[in-house]
């Protein structure tokens, strides 16, 4: 019976359809996630894939767009569930907790897109549900966040030029500070896969 699981969150084509994709924090997100997936499978851990959908919106997260699918290079193995959520966290609108309970899992490692949004929110909810959470920062990806006062009509160039825009480095640092020691152990891909002897940051 599986005692641990890797949850891969929203590493989907939808994001690659947005111009801001080129400004993401970890261009090799697929390679980093694939390293975690390979290590999880080698350990006999369960891998759970999660996709985000916004049905009826007509956008890139609308299943009708054809983009609500894993980015090329990532493929679930036989027996690995793929869940589709409509909330920011991976629990509320899916049967993830049931899947984990039936498999006897209490330890979760999370990765995916976006660092401070769906991955962080899933981490917080998972911790509140009693799971031991590991957040793999360099297997997450995020994008610059515009200031709340910037109009929604602002162009990508305007967002990037605005000094108030939160950089990906600032987002990642903030997320690590918020999660470590409270909601999760923060680790790197090398640490999780055993590629380094470096200690954890918790």
Secondary structure, 3 states (H helix, E strand, C coil): CCCEEEEEECCEHHHHCCHHHHHCCCCCHHHHHHHHHHHHHHHCCEEEEEEECCCCCCCCCCHHHCCCCECCCCCCCCCCCEEEECCCCCCCCCCHHHHHHHCCCCEEEEEEECHHHHHHHHHHHHHHCCCEEEEEEEEEECCCECCCCCCCCCCHHHHHHCCCCECHHHHHHHHHHHHECCCEEEECHHHHHCCCCCCCEC
